[in-house]
Structure formats: C-alpha cells, structure tokens
Amino acid sequence: MLSTAQLRAMLAVSHPDAEVGGVGAVDDSPIERAELSAILHAMLGDTMRRSVIEAPLGHCRSSWSSAIDAAGAALAECGAPASEQAQFDANWLGQRIAMLSAVEVPAASRALLTAASHAVEAASVLLAIARDPSANGARDSWPTAINDLAYAFHLANDELGDLTQPIR
C-alpha cells in the first residue's frame, strides 16, 4: 500500500495544480490515504477514459481491451483478488451514481439513476455471493439481489413505457 507521502508525491508530479490542500494531513491516516487515492483515481480514470474514447476510429475496442488486460495483470501482480476489486468497483460506481442523483435532474433521469443504483447494488451483492456461494450469509443475500434487480427493471421499464406511450 502506498503511503500518504507517496500519494502526495504522485499528485505533485502528475498534476502540480491538483487541489489537495483541503485534504487533511493527518500523518498517513487511512482517511487521508483514501482521499488522496480518490483524487488520483479520478485523475487516472479521466486519463484512461480519454485514452479509450479518443482512440482513432476503429481502435476504441482494442484500447478498452488493452486497458482491461493491463488492469487484470496489475491486480494479479499485487495479489489483489479480482472479485474483491470488482465488488469495490461496483460500490464505487454506486457512490458515483448517488453523486449524480444529488444534482437537480429531471424526474425521468432521477428514476433511471435510481434504477442504475439498484442494479449496481444487486451486482455488488451477486459479486459477494459469487466469491463464496456457500458462506453463511450467501443464501440470505439472494433475495436482496433479486429484489434490487426487479426494482431496477420496473423503474427502467416504467420510464420506457412513459416515453413510448402515445400522448392522449
């Protein structure tokens, strides 16, 4: 794991103008490391997103595939279980969706963001179940995942119905 000093050094080198002054210097605390890591994650995620979407015509898929392969190799090298990383990524996505939901959006968008949030929550639960289907809580977690998926489906389906129904 990187120290706070290493994270700050990476930010200073990669983006000298990055606003990290608001991040508390609490002598390598887990919270400070999480905050600094989140800033780096956002910057690197933006760089990766741009690399993929700005790839020359016909190369987007290969850029995306190469990025996924590189991430998988990096996870394997540092010993991080891919399933735990996938569950973390699902939870992170859920937080990003919640952030979008906090912004003023039209009712249809809010319903779709709520549907996405429930779908991501279901994905997170299913990823946890998949890691150890015979664990104590696995059997009890199935209904949660199924309910979240059903709710997401109904919200999305209702929005589609509202968009495709003729106006009377």
MDAnalysis code that builds the backbone (N, CA, C; Angstrom):
import MDAnalysis as mda
import numpy as np

u = mda.Universe.empty(504, n_residues=168, atom_resindex=np.repeat(np.arange(168), 3), trajectory=True)
u.add_TopologyAttr("name", ["N", "CA", "C"] * 168)
u.add_TopologyAttr("resid", np.arange(1, 169))
u.add_TopologyAttr("resname", ["MET", "LEU", "SER", "THR", "ALA", "GLN", "LEU", "ARG", "ALA", "MET", "LEU", "ALA", "VAL", "SER", "HIS", "PRO", "ASP", "ALA", "GLU", "VAL", "GLY", "GLY", "VAL", "GLY", "ALA", "VAL", "ASP", "ASP", "SER", "PRO", "ILE", "GLU", "ARG", "ALA", "GLU", "LEU", "SER", "ALA", "ILE", "LEU", "HIS", "ALA", "MET", "LEU", "GLY", "ASP", "THR", "MET", "ARG", "ARG", "SER", "VAL", "ILE", "GLU", "ALA", "PRO", "LEU", "GLY", "HIS", "CYS", "ARG", "SER", "SER", "TRP", "SER", "SER", "ALA", "ILE", "ASP", "ALA", "ALA", "GLY", "ALA", "ALA", "LEU", "ALA", "GLU", "CYS", "GLY", "ALA", "PRO", "ALA", "SER", "GLU", "GLN", "ALA", "GLN", "PHE", "ASP", "ALA", "ASN", "TRP", "LEU", "GLY", "GLN", "ARG", "ILE", "ALA", "MET", "LEU", "SER", "ALA", "VAL", "GLU", "VAL", "PRO", "ALA", "ALA", "SER", "ARG", "ALA", "LEU", "LEU", "THR", "ALA", "ALA", "SER", "HIS", "ALA", "VAL", "GLU", "ALA", "ALA", "SER", "VAL", "LEU", "LEU", "ALA", "ILE", "ALA", "ARG", "ASP", "PRO", "SER", "ALA", "ASN", "GLY", "ALA", "ARG", "ASP", "SER", "TRP", "PRO", "THR", "ALA", "ILE", "ASN", "ASP", "LEU", "ALA", "TYR", "ALA", "PHE", "HIS", "LEU", "ALA", "ASN", "ASP", "GLU", "LEU", "GLY", "ASP", "LEU", "THR", "GLN", "PRO", "ILE", "ARG"])
u.atoms.positions = np.array([
    [0.855, -1.168, 0.000],
    [0.000, 0.000, 0.000],
    [0.904, 1.234, 0.000],
    [0.464, 2.221, -0.746],
    [1.219, 3.469, -0.829],
    [0.992, 4.312, 0.418],
    [2.035, 5.015, 0.823],
    [1.913, 5.915, 1.972],
    [1.323, 7.244, 1.517],
    [0.952, 8.055, 2.472],
    [0.435, 9.381, 2.170],
    [1.483, 10.202, 1.433],
    [2.720, 10.111, 1.873],
    [3.796, 10.870, 1.224],
    [3.949, 10.441, -0.239],
    [3.865, 9.140, -0.502],
    [3.967, 8.659, -1.883],
    [2.798, 9.156, -2.730],
    [1.601, 9.126, -2.161],
    [0.424, 9.610, -2.887],
    [0.542, 11.100, -3.188],
    [0.984, 11.866, -2.199],
    [1.168, 13.308, -2.416],
    [2.234, 13.561, -3.481],
    [3.304, 12.762, -3.466],
    [4.368, 12.920, -4.468],
    [3.836, 12.594, -5.859],
    [3.032, 11.553, -5.979],
    [2.453, 11.201, -7.273],
    [1.558, 12.333, -7.784],
    [0.771, 12.912, -6.892],
    [-0.088, 14.028, -7.288],
    [0.742, 15.239, -7.698],
    [1.804, 15.506, -6.970],
    [2.642, 16.658, -7.278],
    [3.303, 16.504, -8.642],
    [3.706, 15.290, -8.973],
    [4.369, 15.044, -10.253],
    [3.356, 15.020, -11.397],
    [2.255, 14.325, -11.201],
    [1.294, 14.138, -12.290],
    [0.408, 15.351, -12.529],
    [0.114, 16.077, -11.480],
    [-0.786, 17.230, -11.632],
    [-0.448, 18.256, -10.554],
    [0.558, 19.085, -10.823],
    [1.005, 20.043, -9.807],
    [-0.077, 21.011, -9.342],
    [-1.098, 21.233, -10.177],
    [-2.159, 22.167, -9.818],
    [-3.314, 21.506, -9.075],
    [-3.197, 20.211, -8.797],
    [-4.288, 19.489, -8.125],
    [-4.530, 20.093, -6.746],
    [-5.804, 20.272, -6.436],
    [-6.182, 20.822, -5.142],
    [-6.189, 19.713, -4.090],
    [-5.121, 19.626, -3.325],
    [-5.071, 18.653, -2.233],
    [-4.912, 19.365, -0.904],
    [-4.954, 20.684, -0.958],
    [-4.829, 21.445, 0.271],
    [-5.952, 21.152, 1.244],
    [-7.149, 20.862, 0.722],
    [-8.281, 20.563, 1.580],
    [-8.212, 19.192, 2.219],
    [-7.313, 18.362, 1.691],
    [-7.147, 17.030, 2.264],
    [-6.283, 17.172, 3.499],
    [-6.819, 16.714, 4.620],
    [-6.112, 16.873, 5.887],
    [-4.825, 16.075, 5.962],
    [-3.784, 16.692, 6.449],
    [-2.517, 15.991, 6.661],
    [-2.545, 15.403, 8.065],
    [-2.953, 14.150, 8.151],
    [-3.139, 13.523, 9.447],
    [-2.116, 12.403, 9.641],
    [-0.930, 12.591, 9.084],
    [0.165, 11.665, 9.304],
    [-0.171, 10.248, 8.869],
    [-0.466, 10.095, 7.586],
    [-0.675, 8.786, 6.979],
    [-1.903, 8.048, 7.515],
    [-2.949, 8.795, 7.828],
    [-4.169, 8.146, 8.312],
    [-4.873, 7.455, 7.154],
    [-5.672, 6.435, 7.432],
    [-6.429, 5.766, 6.362],
    [-7.366, 6.712, 5.620],
    [-7.934, 7.669, 6.320],
    [-8.856, 8.608, 5.675],
    [-8.104, 9.488, 4.691],
    [-6.942, 9.993, 5.107],
    [-6.154, 10.833, 4.213],
    [-5.686, 10.037, 3.002],
    [-5.252, 8.800, 3.210],
    [-4.840, 7.953, 2.079],
    [-6.013, 7.716, 1.139],
    [-7.198, 7.501, 1.700],
    [-8.386, 7.295, 0.862],
    [-8.693, 8.550, 0.060],
    [-8.617, 9.715, 0.681],
    [-8.901, 10.963, -0.028],
    [-7.900, 11.191, -1.152],
    [-6.617, 11.036, -0.857],
    [-5.587, 11.238, -1.872],
    [-5.708, 10.196, -2.983],
    [-5.988, 8.968, -2.600],
    [-6.170, 7.909, -3.602],
    [-7.360, 8.202, -4.497],
    [-8.426, 8.739, -3.912],
    [-9.621, 9.080, -4.700],
    [-9.307, 10.177, -5.714],
    [-8.501, 11.152, -5.319],
    [-8.117, 12.214, -6.255],
    [-7.306, 11.611, -7.399],
    [-6.331, 10.771, -7.060],
    [-5.532, 10.110, -8.101],
    [-6.398, 9.208, -8.964],
    [-7.315, 8.491, -8.346],
    [-8.220, 7.606, -9.076],
    [-9.034, 8.391, -10.096],
    [-9.535, 9.557, -9.682],
    [-10.323, 10.386, -10.591],
    [-9.464, 10.887, -11.752],
    [-8.261, 11.325, -11.444],
    [-7.372, 11.821, -12.497],
    [-6.977, 10.703, -13.459],
    [-6.612, 9.554, -12.908],
    [-6.207, 8.442, -13.763],
    [-7.398, 7.889, -14.537],
    [-8.567, 7.860, -13.896],
    [-9.770, 7.404, -14.582],
    [-10.105, 8.310, -15.759],
    [-9.929, 9.609, -15.573],
    [-10.179, 10.548, -16.666],
    [-9.193, 10.312, -17.799],
    [-7.934, 10.080, -17.452],
    [-6.916, 9.816, -18.469],
    [-7.240, 8.534, -19.228],
    [-7.634, 7.488, -18.502],
    [-7.976, 6.230, -19.161],
    [-9.214, 6.399, -20.042],
    [-10.220, 7.089, -19.522],
    [-11.450, 7.325, -20.300],
    [-11.124, 8.041, -21.602],
    [-10.323, 9.084, -21.509],
    [-9.958, 9.834, -22.713],
    [-9.147, 8.970, -23.678],
    [-8.245, 8.148, -23.136],
    [-7.431, 7.269, -23.994],
    [-8.305, 6.299, -24.772],
    [-9.356, 5.823, -24.126],
    [-10.245, 4.868, -24.784],
    [-11.168, 5.574, -25.775],
    [-11.841, 6.635, -25.335],
    [-12.832, 7.255, -26.223],
    [-12.209, 8.105, -27.316],
    [-10.986, 8.575, -27.103],
    [-10.342, 9.389, -28.119],
    [-9.432, 8.565, -29.027],
    [-9.505, 7.246, -28.895],
    [-8.703, 6.380, -29.766],
    [-9.143, 6.596, -31.209],
    [-8.217, 6.418, -32.153],
    [-8.592, 6.581, -33.561],
    [-9.755, 5.653, -33.919],
    [-10.520, 6.067, -34.898],
    [-11.674, 5.308, -35.348],
    [-11.318, 3.830, -35.527],
    [-12.092, 2.987, -34.932],
    [-11.863, 1.547, -35.047],
    [-10.921, 0.974, -33.995],
    [-10.349, 1.822, -33.130],
    [-9.404, 1.341, -32.136],
    [-9.936, 1.423, -30.705],
    [-11.148, 1.909, -30.539],
    [-11.713, 2.062, -29.199],
    [-11.793, 0.709, -28.486],
    [-12.305, -0.291, -29.174],
    [-12.450, -1.612, -28.559],
    [-11.096, -2.184, -28.160],
    [-10.086, -2.059, -29.011],
    [-8.768, -2.608, -28.663],
    [-8.126, -1.801, -27.535],
    [-8.368, -0.488, -27.484],
    [-7.848, 0.320, -26.372],
    [-8.488, -0.112, -25.060],
    [-9.801, -0.315, -25.098],
    [-10.523, -0.754, -23.902],
    [-10.027, -2.131, -23.462],
    [-9.887, -3.039, -24.402],
    [-9.422, -4.390, -24.103],
    [-8.012, -4.370, -23.509],
    [-7.135, -3.552, -24.068],
    [-5.768, -3.435, -23.549],
    [-5.767, -2.884, -22.130],
    [-6.632, -1.902, -21.867],
    [-6.723, -1.330, -20.524],
    [-7.196, -2.383, -19.524],
    [-8.192, -3.172, -19.905],
    [-8.709, -4.224, -19.023],
    [-7.623, -5.263, -18.749],
    [-6.905, -5.668, -19.790],
    [-5.827, -6.647, -19.626],
    [-4.742, -6.114, -18.697],
    [-4.363, -4.845, -18.883],
    [-3.327, -4.246, -18.037],
    [-3.791, -4.178, -16.583],
    [-5.053, -3.824, -16.373],
    [-5.585, -3.757, -15.007],
    [-5.605, -5.142, -14.365],
    [-6.002, -6.149, -15.131],
    [-6.007, -7.513, -14.612],
    [-4.615, -7.981, -14.232],
    [-3.636, -7.672, -15.067],
    [-2.255, -8.060, -14.772],
    [-1.741, -7.337, -13.526],
    [-2.078, -6.055, -13.398],
    [-1.641, -5.291, -12.225],
    [-2.269, -5.839, -10.952],
    [-3.561, -6.194, -11.013],
    [-4.222, -6.788, -9.845],
    [-3.555, -8.099, -9.448],
    [-3.265, -8.927, -10.454],
    [-2.633, -10.217, -10.186],
    [-1.252, -10.026, -9.573],
    [-0.520, -9.057, -10.076],
    [0.840, -8.829, -9.583],
    [0.858, -8.369, -8.132],
    [-0.118, -7.543, -7.754],
    [-0.129, -7.075, -6.363],
    [-0.935, -8.005, -5.453],
    [-1.456, -9.087, -6.015],
    [-2.147, -10.085, -5.199],
    [-3.567, -9.711, -4.812],
    [-4.133, -8.725, -5.462],
    [-5.495, -8.320, -5.143],
    [-6.477, -9.242, -5.857],
    [-7.410, -9.834, -5.120],
    [-8.401, -10.694, -5.756],
    [-9.294, -9.887, -6.717],
    [-9.403, -10.350, -7.948],
    [-10.197, -9.648, -8.957],
    [-11.654, -9.514, -8.521],
    [-12.189, -10.523, -7.828],
    [-13.592, -10.455, -7.414],
    [-13.805, -9.368, -6.367],
    [-12.848, -9.202, -5.462],
    [-12.968, -8.128, -4.470],
    [-12.852, -6.771, -5.141],
    [-11.952, -6.669, -6.136],
    [-11.814, -5.403, -6.857],
    [-13.087, -5.090, -7.625],
    [-13.694, -6.105, -8.224],
    [-14.944, -5.891, -8.956],
    [-16.040, -5.414, -8.011],
    [-16.101, -5.995, -6.821],
    [-17.113, -5.566, -5.863],
    [-16.836, -4.137, -5.398],
    [-15.562, -3.810, -5.172],
    [-15.205, -2.441, -4.809],
    [-15.616, -1.481, -5.923],
    [-15.318, -1.851, -7.174],
    [-15.669, -1.000, -8.310],
    [-17.179, -0.806, -8.406],
    [-17.939, -1.858, -8.120],
    [-19.403, -1.735, -8.135],
    [-19.863, -0.761, -7.047],
    [-19.288, -0.874, -5.860],
    [-19.650, 0.046, -4.780],
    [-19.243, 1.473, -5.120],
    [-18.073, 1.628, -5.743],
    [-17.611, 2.960, -6.155],
    [-18.582, 3.552, -7.184],
    [-19.000, 2.723, -8.137],
    [-19.963, 3.178, -9.134],
    [-21.265, 3.594, -8.461],
    [-21.704, 2.827, -7.474],
    [-22.913, 3.186, -6.741],
    [-22.802, 4.563, -6.097],
    [-21.622, 4.866, -5.554],
    [-21.400, 6.178, -4.952],
    [-21.410, 7.281, -6.008],
    [-20.858, 6.982, -7.174],
    [-20.853, 7.972, -8.263],
    [-22.280, 8.235, -8.745],
    [-23.093, 7.191, -8.823],
    [-24.494, 7.355, -9.227],
    [-25.225, 8.198, -8.183],
    [-24.959, 7.944, -6.908],
    [-25.579, 8.743, -5.845],
    [-25.182, 10.212, -5.977],
    [-23.928, 10.462, -6.361],
    [-23.461, 11.824, -6.561],
    [-24.240, 12.485, -7.701],
    [-24.473, 11.734, -8.787],
    [-25.259, 12.264, -9.898],
    [-26.699, 12.537, -9.471],
    [-27.234, 11.672, -8.636],
    [-28.619, 11.816, -8.175],
    [-28.808, 13.050, -7.312],
    [-27.739, 13.495, -6.667],
    [-27.830, 14.652, -5.779],
    [-27.980, 15.956, -6.563],
    [-27.661, 15.913, -7.831],
    [-27.769, 17.096, -8.695],
    [-29.216, 17.202, -9.179],
    [-29.661, 18.403, -9.422],
    [-31.010, 18.592, -9.952],
    [-31.106, 17.944, -11.332],
    [-31.942, 16.939, -11.438],
    [-32.142, 16.260, -12.714],
    [-33.638, 16.088, -12.948],
    [-34.045, 15.942, -14.202],
    [-35.466, 15.702, -14.488],
    [-35.936, 14.403, -13.821],
    [-37.236, 14.307, -13.599],
    [-37.804, 13.147, -12.919],
    [-37.446, 11.837, -13.624],
    [-37.486, 11.835, -14.951],
    [-37.154, 10.608, -15.696],
    [-35.705, 10.203, -15.427],
    [-34.809, 11.175, -15.425],
    [-33.410, 10.858, -15.150],
    [-33.237, 10.352, -13.732],
    [-33.939, 10.952, -12.790],
    [-33.843, 10.513, -11.395],
    [-34.291, 9.054, -11.272],
    [-35.381, 8.692, -11.941],
    [-35.860, 7.306, -11.899],
    [-34.828, 6.371, -12.512],
    [-34.208, 6.787, -13.607],
    [-33.199, 5.942, -14.247],
    [-31.948, 5.831, -13.388],
    [-31.570, 6.907, -12.724],
    [-30.423, 6.838, -11.813],
    [-30.737, 5.935, -10.615],
    [-31.969, 5.991, -10.135],
    [-32.373, 5.097, -9.050],
    [-32.325, 3.647, -9.522],
    [-32.786, 3.399, -10.739],
    [-32.724, 2.049, -11.310],
    [-31.276, 1.588, -11.413],
    [-30.404, 2.470, -11.896],
    [-28.982, 2.123, -12.016],
    [-28.378, 1.828, -10.648],
    [-28.754, 2.613, -9.668],
    [-28.245, 2.413, -8.314],
    [-28.640, 1.038, -7.771],
    [-29.899, 0.661, -7.989],
    [-30.354, -0.654, -7.512],
    [-29.684, -1.788, -8.289],
    [-29.473, -1.590, -9.583],
    [-28.789, -2.610, -10.385],
    [-27.351, -2.801, -9.918],
    [-26.687, -1.702, -9.591],
    [-25.311, -1.781, -9.098],
    [-25.273, -2.450, -7.726],
    [-26.226, -2.111, -6.871],
    [-26.289, -2.753, -5.554],
    [-26.484, -4.261, -5.713],
    [-27.342, -4.657, -6.634],
    [-27.551, -6.084, -6.908],
    [-26.255, -6.714, -7.413],
    [-25.556, -6.014, -8.288],
    [-24.284, -6.537, -8.801],
    [-23.287, -6.734, -7.669],
    [-23.228, -5.794, -6.753],
    [-22.308, -5.905, -5.621],
    [-22.634, -7.122, -4.759],
    [-23.915, -7.322, -4.493],
    [-24.335, -8.484, -3.697],
    [-24.022, -9.781, -4.446],
    [-24.309, -9.812, -5.738],
    [-24.040, -11.024, -6.522],
    [-22.542, -11.319, -6.600],
    [-21.720, -10.290, -6.680],
    [-20.268, -10.492, -6.676],
    [-19.808, -11.081, -5.340],
    [-20.398, -10.614, -4.254],
    [-20.064, -11.167, -2.937],
    [-20.498, -12.626, -2.848],
    [-21.688, -12.927, -3.334],
    [-22.174, -14.312, -3.331],
    [-21.260, -15.188, -4.188],
    [-20.871, -14.685, -5.347],
    [-20.041, -15.465, -6.270],
    [-18.684, -15.821, -5.660],
    [-18.166, -14.956, -4.790],
    [-16.877, -15.253, -4.147],
    [-16.962, -16.464, -3.253],
    [-18.101, -16.630, -2.575],
    [-18.261, -17.787, -1.689],
    [-19.744, -18.127, -1.574],
    [-20.268, -18.854, -2.578],
    [-21.707, -19.159, -2.590],
    [-22.189, -19.965, -1.386],
    [-21.285, -20.636, -0.693],
    [-21.709, -21.452, 0.459],
    [-21.477, -20.745, 1.794],
    [-21.117, -19.477, 1.764],
    [-20.909, -18.727, 3.012],
    [-22.219, -18.578, 3.766],
    [-22.100, -18.287, 5.052],
    [-23.286, -18.168, 5.897],
    [-24.318, -17.199, 5.342],
    [-23.913, -16.014, 4.950],
    [-24.862, -15.005, 4.503],
    [-25.249, -15.105, 3.046],
    [-24.605, -16.009, 2.283],
    [-24.872, -16.076, 0.844],
    [-26.331, -16.402, 0.549],
    [-26.865, -17.399, 1.210],
    [-28.251, -17.799, 0.944],
    [-29.227, -16.671, 1.279],
    [-28.955, -15.950, 2.351],
    [-29.844, -14.858, 2.749],
    [-29.699, -13.634, 1.845],
    [-28.600, -13.546, 1.094],
    [-28.354, -12.380, 0.243],
    [-29.056, -12.457, -1.105],
    [-29.404, -13.656, -1.543],
    [-30.073, -13.805, -2.847],
    [-31.328, -12.950, -2.968],
    [-32.238, -12.980, -1.984],
    [-33.455, -12.167, -2.127],
    [-33.161, -10.673, -2.275],
    [-32.135, -10.194, -1.587],
    [-31.767, -8.782, -1.703],
    [-31.372, -8.462, -3.135],
    [-30.517, -9.291, -3.717],
    [-30.064, -9.063, -5.096],
    [-31.241, -9.146, -6.070],
    [-32.084, -10.140, -5.900],
    [-33.224, -10.317, -6.803],
    [-34.200, -9.149, -6.675],
    [-34.455, -8.709, -5.452],
    [-35.359, -7.562, -5.255],
    [-34.788, -6.293, -5.883],
    [-33.486, -6.074, -5.708],
    [-32.864, -4.891, -6.314],
    [-32.943, -4.953, -7.836],
    [-32.682, -6.117, -8.404],
    [-32.778, -6.265, -9.859],
    [-34.210, -6.048, -10.342],
    [-35.170, -6.609, -9.614],
    [-36.584, -6.453, -10.008],
    [-37.002, -4.985, -9.935],
    [-36.598, -4.308, -8.873],
    [-36.955, -2.906, -8.718],
    [-36.319, -2.068, -9.835],
    [-35.044, -2.343, -10.141],
    [-34.355, -1.630, -11.227],
    [-35.073, -1.881, -12.554],
    [-35.448, -3.129, -12.795],
    [-36.168, -3.453, -14.027],
    [-37.472, -2.672, -14.118],
    [-38.252, -2.673, -13.042],
    [-39.556, -1.998, -13.080],
    [-39.413, -0.494, -13.266],
    [-38.429, 0.109, -12.603],
    [-38.223, 1.548, -12.787],
    [-37.855, 1.863, -14.240],
    [-36.912, 1.102, -14.782],
    [-36.487, 1.340, -16.165],
    [-37.626, 1.047, -17.134],
    [-38.347, -0.026, -16.899],
    [-39.456, -0.390, -17.778],
    [-40.560, 0.665, -17.735],
    [-40.854, 1.188, -16.552],
    [-41.867, 2.245, -16.434],
    [-41.442, 3.501, -17.190],
    [-40.163, 3.862, -17.101],
    [-39.679, 5.038, -17.829],
    [-39.760, 4.814, -19.330],
    [-39.399, 3.621, -19.777],
    [-39.518, 3.303, -21.199],
    [-40.976, 3.393, -21.632],
    [-41.872, 2.848, -20.815],
    [-43.305, 2.901, -21.128],
    [-43.793, 4.334, -21.226],
    [-43.339, 5.181, -20.297],
    [-43.738, 6.602, -20.323],
    [-43.248, 7.285, -21.603],
    [-42.074, 6.912, -22.067],
    [-41.513, 7.537, -23.272],
    [-42.170, 7.035, -24.544],
    [-42.644, 5.811, -24.536],
    [-43.165, 5.222, -25.764],
    [-44.682, 5.235, -25.854],
    [-45.365, 5.648, -24.811],
    [-46.838, 5.712, -24.829],
    [-47.266, 6.942, -25.625],
    [-48.250, 6.776, -26.489],
    [-48.747, 7.943, -27.231],
    [-49.425, 8.930, -26.263],
    [-49.277, 10.189, -26.557],
    [-49.921, 11.219, -25.739],
    [-51.388, 11.282, -26.128],
    [-52.282, 11.279, -25.147],
    [-53.725, 11.288, -25.407],
    [-54.326, 12.596, -25.061],
])
